[in-house]
Amino acid sequence: MTFKAILDEIENNLKKILDDLSIHDKSFSVEPAKPGFGDASSNISFLLAKHLKKGPQEIAEMLSERYSRCANTLVLKSEAHPSGYLNFFADWKRLSQLILSESYLDTFGDVDLGQGSTIVVEHTSVNPNKALHIGHIRNIIIGDSVSRILKKANYKVNVLNYIDDSGLQVADIIVGFKHLGYGQEPPDGKKFDHYCGDDVYVKTTEKYESDPSLDDVRKNVLKELEDGTSETARFADKITKRVLAGQLETCWNLDVFYNCLNFESHIIRSGLWSKIFENIKEMGLFEFENEGKNAGCWVIRGDGKEEDKVIVRSNGTATYIAKDIPYAAWKLGMLEDPFNYEKYEKAQSPSKTLWQTTLDTARPVSKNFTGDKVVTVIDSRQARLQKIITSLMGKFKSIPDAYVHLGYESVTLSSETAKTLGLDTDGKQAQMSGRKGLYVSADSVYEMLKEKTIQETLKRHPEMTVDEIQNIAHHVSVGTLRYEMIKQDLDKIITFDLTKSLSLEGDTAPYIQYSYARASRILEKSDMIPSIDIDFSLLIETTELNLIKNIGLYNLQVRDAANNLSPKVIARYCHDLAVAFNSFYEKSKVLGLDDVNLEHSRLCLVNSFKMTLEKALDLLGVKTPDRM
């Protein structure tokens, strides 16, 4: 239960006091206290002011007096604050024992929100025509971190990656290969996904402006892709699979893995649309337009000033949204699964098998990658489309929040970082565009971070082997990229800066990782084995109690992050925990004390911090090197 134990004790006693006062159905909060407000605090006095016709401070004094007569295990005393809050002070000997003992368990931080139910998290979903750029990484890291947090909250999570292998951007690179003479092999030393994005895609789109006849070529290619049986479609399948392999290599390097790859071409050819179209019409979710500009079309009515959205054109062809609607219903398990499954040709991880959809019936393999609920990570520019799908799925399944769009804003590069990576922005932030070739690949950012980390590690540890330095540089680089993508609110634009993100000070991954390495070095130097068989009453310093309190908040933070699908909650917690540890480290000597019992107690606390931070960072996909 950790710190939640004292909050529960306070809440239960306050409810008993309200019952004695014949006050029922009053909601109030009990929260970890801000500095100056004890260890826990409640707003109950403010909520009773109208009912009791008294001021909050007077009510708080009355409640504090009554609370002193309650049976308490973890609360030492209560106190009325002049502001009207009711504050509580912990019996830290007992609470420290509870928190530190539980922190040594593998299950520390587990919360049972999901109760074993299944949830789908879909993320990445980048067109297979180019390498992943730094903007895509925000989507990928948000999705992966949310998946990890939901698993900690006892959900069974199916992670999907939607591969749009039949859209316009794929048609563009096929035009480049088939009609503009681009070779199928990249220059030496260049990944195929980089070659397709940097050369074939960008230069082909430039050709459209100078050669209007290519527009008809593009339309024909797109038609052949959707048909699926043509030589063009087979060629496109080969090309997109090679691009996808490069993209997945980038993701795996960032410790991001999936359960299944779902191909749009399979969705189109599976007949899912025809299976759901009649059902949705019968439910009245689509309307037939008899007049106006959409005459003869099936539409979804817009809310307020929003325009109606055409689903089926007057000629009977479905619009692009018609591919997303049946796929969303499939993810929620509302349609019979038309797919078979096969293992992806490359192993993503020894313990994580990657499956992919197939329409091949020769060797049928059944899997279930659907969920009771779906979270789709897509940037905020797709908000209107996702709002339509969310509304449809809520009505179709009769559960309003069954389908959730987790939106986020874009990523820009600081002018200095853009310049370092060869992008001239005239001193401005770099807005990225794959079509114009104005982007920086995730691979190049990773390599730049890694090189800077190698140089810094060599300065600090010239005695290390090449393998040790490479390993540290990899974990710091990946940690830096991941942390920078999730420490901001999702509705804020991120401006990524290489130099600031690698700082050992401030709100950065290296700062937090260095705190872990510092704790590891303390334990390494000690000749004692840390355990929870200690005298907890010796841990009385303010910095010690603050660190214990932060450790004890872990499961509350996991609950908050899972409920709100917010990795930032865990990122902020990791930083706060590291700050609390560094404050303790600066003011409390651990090793070489004359008092063996105190030294043992502080070693227990250091080890508790180390294990808790490792667990919390793992939810963000950030590894913890023992040395930096």
C-alpha positions in Angstrom: 0.0 0.0 0.0 3.0 2.4 0.6 2.0 6.0 1.2 -1.5 5.2 0.1 -1.9 3.4 3.4 -1.8 6.6 5.4 -4.1 8.3 3.0 -6.6 5.4 3.3 -6.4 5.4 7.1 -7.1 9.2 7.2 -10.0 8.9 4.7 -11.6 6.0 6.6 -11.4 7.9 9.9 -12.8 11.1 8.4 -15.8 9.1 7.0 -16.5 7.7 10.5 -16.4 11.3 11.9 -18.9 12.4 9.2 -21.1 9.5 10.0 -21.1 10.5 13.7 -22.1 14.0 12.6 -24.9 12.5 10.5 -23.3 13.9 7.3 -23.5 11.5 4.4 -22.5 11.5 0.7 -19.9 14.2 1.0 -16.9 13.7 -1.3 -13.5 15.0 -0.1 -9.9 14.4 -1.0 -6.9 13.3 1.1 -3.6 14.0 -0.7 0.1 14.0 0.0 0.7 17.4 1.5 2.6 20.3 -0.1 5.5 21.7 2.0 4.2 23.4 5.1 1.0 21.3 5.3 2.2 18.2 7.2 2.6 14.9 5.5 -1.0 14.6 4.2 -3.8 17.1 3.8 -7.5 17.2 3.3 -9.9 19.8 1.8 -12.8 18.4 3.8 -13.3 21.6 5.9 -14.0 23.7 2.8 -16.6 21.2 1.6 -18.5 21.3 4.9 -18.5 25.0 5.3 -21.9 25.6 3.6 -23.5 22.6 5.4 -22.3 23.5 8.9 -22.5 27.3 8.3 -19.0 27.8 9.7 -15.6 28.9 8.4 -13.2 26.3 7.1 -10.6 27.0 9.9 -13.2 26.5 12.7 -14.4 23.3 11.0 -10.8 22.0 10.7 -10.2 22.6 14.4 -13.4 20.7 15.3 -12.4 17.8 13.0 -8.9 17.7 14.4 -10.2 17.4 17.9 -12.5 14.6 16.9 -9.7 12.9 14.9 -7.5 12.8 18.0 -10.0 10.2 19.4 -9.8 7.9 16.4 -7.8 4.8 16.3 -4.6 5.4 14.3 -1.7 3.3 13.1 0.2 5.6 10.8 -1.0 9.1 11.9 0.8 10.7 14.8 -1.4 13.8 15.0 -3.7 16.1 13.0 -3.7 19.8 12.9 -5.9 22.6 11.6 -4.1 25.0 9.3 -5.0 28.7 9.4 -6.0 28.4 5.7 -8.7 25.9 6.6 -6.9 22.7 5.4 -6.8 19.7 7.8 -3.2 18.5 8.0 -1.9 15.2 9.2 1.6 14.1 10.5 2.9 10.6 10.0 4.3 8.2 12.5 7.4 7.9 10.3 8.9 4.9 12.1 5.9 2.8 11.1 5.3 4.4 7.7 9.0 4.1 6.8 9.0 0.4 7.6 5.9 -0.1 5.5 7.2 1.8 2.5 10.8 0.5 2.5 9.7 -3.1 3.1 7.3 -3.0 0.2 9.8 -1.3 -2.1 12.0 -4.4 -1.9 9.2 -6.5 -3.6 9.2 -7.2 -7.3 5.5 -6.2 -7.4 6.2 -2.7 -5.9 4.1 -0.1 -7.7 1.6 -2.6 -9.2 -2.0 -1.3 -9.3 -5.1 -3.3 -10.4 -7.0 -0.9 -12.6 -7.3 -3.2 -15.5 -8.3 -6.4 -13.6 -6.8 -8.4 -16.4 -9.0 -6.9 -19.1 -7.5 -6.5 -22.6 -6.7 -3.2 -24.1 -5.3 -2.3 -27.6 -2.6 0.4 -27.9 -1.9 1.3 -31.5 1.0 3.6 -32.3 3.8 4.4 -34.8 1.7 3.8 -38.0 4.1 5.6 -40.3 3.8 5.3 -44.0 6.3 2.8 -45.3 8.0 5.2 -47.8 10.7 6.8 -45.6 12.8 6.6 -42.5 11.3 7.6 -39.2 12.1 11.2 -38.3 12.3 12.9 -34.9 8.6 13.9 -35.1 7.5 10.3 -35.5 9.5 9.4 -32.4 7.1 11.3 -30.1 4.2 9.1 -31.3 6.3 5.9 -30.9 7.6 6.7 -27.4 4.2 7.9 -26.1 2.6 4.7 -27.3 5.3 2.5 -26.0 5.3 4.2 -22.6 1.5 4.1 -22.3 1.7 0.3 -23.1 4.2 -0.2 -20.3 2.2 1.8 -17.8 -1.0 -0.1 -18.6 0.7 -3.4 -18.1 1.8 -2.3 -14.7 -1.8 -1.4 -14.0 -2.8 -5.0 -14.8 -4.1 -4.7 -18.3 -3.3 -7.3 -20.9 -2.0 -5.0 -23.7 -2.0 -5.7 -27.4 0.4 -3.3 -29.2 -0.4 -2.8 -32.9 1.4 -1.0 -35.7 -0.8 0.0 -38.7 1.1 -0.2 -42.0 -0.5 2.1 -44.6 1.0 0.2 -47.6 -1.6 1.2 -50.2 -1.8 5.0 -49.8 -0.6 8.0 -51.9 2.8 8.2 -50.3 3.5 4.6 -51.2 2.3 5.3 -54.7 4.8 8.2 -54.9 7.8 6.0 -54.3 6.5 3.4 -56.8 6.2 6.1 -59.4 9.8 7.0 -58.7 11.0 3.4 -59.0 8.9 2.3 -61.9 8.6 5.4 -64.0 11.5 7.8 -63.1 14.3 5.2 -63.2 15.4 5.2 -59.6 17.5 2.1 -58.7 16.3 -0.4 -56.1 19.6 -0.4 -54.2 20.6 2.5 -52.0 24.1 4.0 -52.1 26.7 2.2 -50.0 26.3 2.8 -46.3 22.7 4.2 -46.5 19.7 2.4 -45.1 17.0 1.6 -47.6 14.3 3.5 -45.7 16.6 6.6 -45.7 17.2 6.2 -49.4 13.4 6.0 -50.2 12.6 9.0 -48.1 15.6 11.3 -48.9 16.0 10.5 -52.6 13.1 8.7 -54.2 10.1 10.2 -52.3 11.3 13.8 -52.2 12.6 14.0 -55.7 9.5 12.3 -57.1 7.2 14.8 -55.5 9.3 17.6 -56.9 8.8 16.1 -60.4 5.0 16.4 -60.1 5.3 20.2 -60.2 7.3 20.2 -63.4 5.6 17.3 -65.2 1.7 17.4 -64.8 1.4 14.1 -66.8 2.8 12.2 -63.7 -0.4 12.9 -61.9 -2.3 10.4 -64.1 0.6 7.9 -63.7 0.2 8.3 -59.9 -3.6 7.7 -60.1 -3.1 4.5 -62.1 -0.4 3.3 -59.6 -2.8 4.0 -56.7 -5.6 2.1 -58.4 -3.3 -0.9 -59.1 -2.1 -0.9 -55.4 -5.7 -1.0 -54.2 -6.5 -3.9 -56.6 -3.8 -6.0 -55.0 -3.4 -8.5 -57.8 -1.3 -6.5 -60.2 2.5 -6.7 -60.8 2.7 -3.1 -59.5 1.0 -4.2 -56.2 3.5 -7.1 -55.8 6.4 -4.8 -56.5 5.1 -2.3 -54.0 4.7 -5.0 -51.4 8.4 -5.9 -51.8 9.5 -2.2 -51.6 7.3 -1.3 -48.6 8.5 -4.4 -46.7 12.1 -3.3 -47.1 11.2 0.2 -45.8 9.3 -1.3 -43.0 12.3 -3.4 -42.0 14.4 -0.2 -41.7 11.7 1.5 -39.6 11.4 -1.4 -37.3 15.2 -1.5 -36.9 15.0 2.1 -35.6 12.1 1.2 -33.2 13.8 -1.9 -31.8 17.0 0.1 -31.2 14.8 2.4 -29.0 13.5 -0.6 -27.1 10.1 -0.4 -28.7 8.3 -3.6 -29.7 4.9 -4.7 -31.0 2.5 -7.7 -30.9 1.2 -7.4 -34.5 1.7 -5.5 -37.7 -1.7 -4.8 -39.4 -1.4 -4.0 -43.2 -3.9 -1.6 -44.7 -3.8 -3.6 -48.0 -5.1 -6.6 -46.1 -7.9 -4.6 -44.5 -9.0 -3.3 -47.9 -9.1 -6.8 -49.4 -10.5 -8.5 -46.4 -14.1 -7.3 -46.9 -14.3 -5.7 -43.5 -16.0 -2.6 -44.9 -18.9 -4.5 -46.5 -19.4 -6.4 -43.3 -19.9 -3.3 -41.2 -21.5 -0.9 -43.7 -25.0 -2.4 -43.6 -25.0 -2.7 -39.8 -24.1 1.0 -39.3 -26.7 2.1 -41.9 -29.3 0.1 -40.0 -28.4 1.9 -36.8 -28.9 5.2 -38.4 -25.2 6.3 -37.9 -24.9 7.1 -41.6 -27.4 9.2 -43.6 -28.1 9.2 -47.3 -28.0 12.7 -48.9 -30.7 13.4 -51.5 -29.7 16.9 -52.5 -26.9 19.5 -52.4 -23.2 19.0 -53.1 -23.2 15.6 -51.4 -26.3 14.3 -53.3 -26.2 10.5 -53.7 -23.6 10.1 -50.9 -23.7 8.4 -47.5 -22.5 10.9 -44.9 -21.9 11.4 -41.2 -23.4 14.6 -39.9 -21.0 17.2 -38.6 -21.4 18.7 -35.1 -22.2 22.4 -35.0 -20.4 24.2 -37.8 -18.4 21.1 -38.8 -19.1 20.0 -42.4 -20.7 16.7 -43.1 -18.2 13.9 -43.8 -18.7 11.8 -46.9 -18.3 8.1 -46.2 -19.4 6.6 -49.5 -19.4 8.7 -52.7 -22.3 8.9 -55.1 -20.4 6.5 -57.5 -20.4 3.9 -54.7 -16.7 4.1 -53.8 -15.7 4.5 -50.2 -13.5 7.4 -48.9 -10.4 7.0 -46.9 -12.3 7.1 -43.6 -14.2 4.0 -44.7 -10.9 2.1 -44.2 -10.5 3.3 -40.6 -14.1 2.6 -39.4 -14.1 -1.2 -40.0 -10.6 -1.4 -38.7 -11.6 0.4 -35.5 -14.5 -2.0 -35.1 -12.2 -5.0 -35.7 -9.8 -3.7 -32.9 -12.7 -3.7 -30.5 -13.6 -7.3 -31.4 -17.0 -6.3 -33.0 -16.3 -8.1 -36.3 -15.3 -11.6 -37.2 -11.6 -11.7 -37.7 -10.9 -12.1 -41.5 -7.1 -12.4 -41.1 -4.7 -15.2 -40.7 -1.4 -14.5 -38.9 2.2 -15.4 -39.5 5.4 -14.5 -37.7 7.4 -11.6 -39.0 10.5 -12.7 -40.8 12.9 -11.0 -38.4 13.1 -11.5 -34.6 12.4 -8.3 -32.7 13.3 -9.7 -29.3 14.0 -13.1 -27.8 10.9 -12.8 -25.5 8.6 -10.9 -27.8 7.2 -12.6 -30.9 6.1 -10.2 -33.7 3.1 -11.3 -35.7 1.7 -9.8 -38.9 -1.7 -10.1 -40.7 -2.0 -12.2 -43.9 -4.8 -13.2 -46.2 -3.0 -16.4 -47.1 -5.3 -19.4 -46.2 -2.7 -22.1 -47.0 -1.4 -22.2 -43.4 -4.1 -20.7 -41.2 -3.0 -19.4 -37.8 -5.5 -17.8 -35.5 -4.6 -15.1 -33.0 -6.6 -12.5 -31.1 -5.2 -9.0 -31.0 -8.4 -7.2 -30.2 -9.4 -5.5 -27.0 -12.2 -4.4 -24.7 -10.9 -0.9 -25.2 -8.7 0.8 -27.8 -6.2 3.6 -27.4 -5.0 5.1 -30.7 -2.0 7.4 -30.6 -2.3 9.8 -33.5 -1.2 13.5 -33.7 -3.7 16.3 -33.1 -4.0 17.1 -36.8 -6.2 14.0 -37.1 -8.5 15.1 -34.3 -11.6 15.5 -36.5 -11.3 12.1 -38.1 -10.6 10.5 -34.7 -13.6 12.3 -33.2 -15.8 10.7 -35.8 -14.5 7.2 -35.3 -14.6 7.6 -31.5 -18.2 8.7 -31.6 -19.2 5.9 -34.0 -17.4 3.2 -32.0 -19.0 4.5 -28.8 -22.5 4.1 -30.3 -21.7 0.9 -32.1 -20.4 -0.8 -28.9 -22.7 1.2 -26.5 -19.7 2.1 -24.4 -18.8 5.9 -24.8 -15.1 5.5 -23.9 -14.4 2.2 -25.7 -12.2 4.0 -28.3 -9.8 6.7 -27.2 -7.8 9.0 -29.4 -4.6 10.0 -27.6 -3.5 13.1 -29.5 -0.2 15.1 -29.2 1.4 18.1 -30.8 4.4 18.2 -33.1 8.2 18.2 -32.5 10.5 20.9 -33.8 14.2 21.2 -33.7 16.0 24.1 -32.1 17.9 26.2 -34.6 21.3 25.1 -33.1 20.4 21.4 -33.3 19.1 21.7 -36.8 22.3 23.4 -37.8 24.4 20.6 -36.2 22.4 18.1 -38.2 22.9 19.9 -41.5 19.6 21.7 -41.7 19.8 25.5 -42.3 16.8 27.2 -40.8 18.0 30.8 -40.7 18.1 30.8 -36.9 14.5 29.5 -36.6 13.1 26.4 -35.1 12.9 23.6 -37.7 9.4 22.5 -38.7 9.6 19.1 -40.4 8.0 17.9 -43.7 8.8 14.5 -45.2 7.4 15.5 -48.5 9.7 18.5 -48.8 12.7 16.7 -47.3 12.8 19.1 -44.3 13.3 16.6 -41.5 16.0 15.0 -39.4 15.9 11.2 -39.1 15.6 9.6 -35.7 18.6 7.5 -36.6 20.8 10.5 -37.1 19.6 12.1 -33.8 20.4 8.9 -32.0 23.9 8.7 -33.5 24.6 12.3 -32.6 23.5 11.8 -29.0 25.6 8.6 -28.8 28.7 10.3 -30.2 28.4 13.2 -27.7 27.9 10.7 -24.8 30.9 8.6 -25.9 33.1 11.7 -25.8 31.8 12.7 -22.3 32.2 9.2 -20.9 35.8 9.0 -22.2 36.6 12.2 -20.4 35.2 10.8 -17.1 36.3 7.2 -17.5 39.4 6.7 -19.7 39.9 3.3 -18.0 36.7 1.9 -19.5 36.7 -0.6 -22.3 35.2 0.2 -25.7 32.2 -2.1 -25.1 31.5 -0.5 -21.7 31.5 3.0 -23.2 29.3 1.9 -26.1 26.8 0.3 -23.8 26.6 3.4 -21.6 26.3 5.7 -24.6 23.5 3.6 -26.1 21.4 3.6 -22.9 22.0 7.3 -22.3 21.1 8.2 -25.9 18.0 6.1 -26.0 17.0 7.4 -22.5 17.5 11.0 -23.6 15.4 10.6 -26.8 12.6 8.8 -24.9 12.5 11.2 -21.9 12.5 14.3 -24.1 9.4 13.0 -25.9 7.3 12.4 -22.8 8.3 15.0 -20.2 6.1 17.6 -21.8 2.3 17.8 -21.8 0.9 16.1 -24.9 -0.8 19.4 -26.0 2.6 21.3 -26.0 4.9 21.5 -29.0 8.4 20.0 -28.2 11.5 21.9 -29.3 14.2 19.3 -29.2 17.8 20.5 -28.4 20.7 18.1 -28.4 22.9 20.0 -25.9 20.3 20.7 -23.3 18.8 17.2 -23.4 22.2 15.7 -22.5 22.8 17.9 -19.5 23.6 16.3 -16.2 21.6 19.0 -14.5 17.9 19.9 -14.7 15.0 17.9 -16.1 16.9 15.5 -18.3 17.3 11.7 -18.6 21.1 11.8 -17.9 20.4 13.7 -14.7 18.1 11.0 -13.5 20.3 8.2 -14.8 23.3 9.7 -13.0 21.4 9.7 -9.8 20.9 6.0 -10.2 24.6 5.5 -11.0 25.5 7.5 -7.9 23.4 5.1 -5.8 24.9 2.1 -7.4 28.4 3.3 -6.6 27.5 3.8 -2.9 26.2 0.2 -2.7 29.2 -1.1 -4.6 31.7 0.6 -2.2 29.9 -0.7 0.9 30.9 -4.0 2.5 27.3 -4.5 3.8 24.5 -6.2 2.0 21.4 -3.9 2.2 18.3 -5.4 3.8 15.1 -4.3 5.4 16.2 -5.7 8.8 17.1 -2.2 10.2 16.1 0.2 12.9 13.6 2.5 11.0 13.5 5.0 13.9 17.0 6.1 12.9 15.8 7.6 9.6 14.7 11.0 11.0 16.5 13.6 9.0 14.2 15.8 6.7 16.0 14.7 3.6 15.7 11.0 4.6 11.9 11.3 5.2 11.4 13.3 2.0 13.1 10.5 0.0 11.1 7.8 1.8 7.9 9.7 1.1 8.8 10.0 -2.6 9.5 6.3 -2.8 6.1 5.7 -1.2 4.3 7.7 -3.8 5.2 5.3 -6.6 2.0 3.3 -6.9 -0.1 6.5 -6.7 1.8 7.9 -9.6 1.3 4.7 -11.6 -2.4 4.8 -10.9 -2.6 8.5 -12.0 -0.5 7.8 -15.2 -2.7 4.8 -16.2 -6.0 6.6 -15.5 -5.0 9.6 -17.5 -2.8 7.8 -20.2 -0.1 10.3 -19.2 3.6 9.1 -19.3 4.5 12.6 -18.2 3.3 11.7 -14.7 6.0 9.0 -14.4 8.6 11.3 -16.0 7.9 14.0 -13.4 7.9 11.3 -10.6 11.3 10.0 -11.8 12.8 13.6 -11.7 11.3 14.3 -8.3 12.6 11.1 -6.9 16.1 11.8 -8.3 16.0 15.4 -6.8 15.0 13.9 -3.4 17.9 11.4 -3.6 20.5 14.0 -4.5 19.4 16.2 -1.7 19.7 13.3 0.7 23.1 12.4 -0.8 24.4 16.0 -0.3 23.4 16.2 3.4 23.5 12.6 4.7 26.8 10.6 4.8 26.1 6.9 4.1 29.5 5.1 4.2 32.1 5.1 6.9 29.9 6.1 9.8 30.8 5.3 13.4 27.2 4.1 13.9 26.9 0.8 12.1 23.1 0.7 12.6 22.6 4.1 11.0 24.9 3.1 8.1 22.9 0.0 7.6 19.6 2.0 7.7 20.8 4.5 5.1 22.1 1.7 2.8 18.6 0.2 3.0 17.2 3.6 1.9 19.7 4.0 -0.9 18.9 0.5 -2.2 15.2 1.2 -2.0 15.7 4.4 -4.1 17.7 2.5 -6.6 15.2 -0.3 -7.1 12.2 2.1 -7.2 13.8 4.4 -9.8 14.8 1.5 -11.9 11.1 0.3 -11.9 9.8 3.7 -12.7 12.2 4.4 -15.5 11.4 1.1 -17.0 7.8 2.3 -17.5 9.4 5.0 -19.7 11.7 2.5 -21.5 14.7 4.2 -20.0 17.6 1.9 -18.8 19.8 2.6 -15.8 23.6 2.3 -16.3 25.5 1.5 -13.1 28.2 4.0 -14.1 28.2 7.2 -16.2 
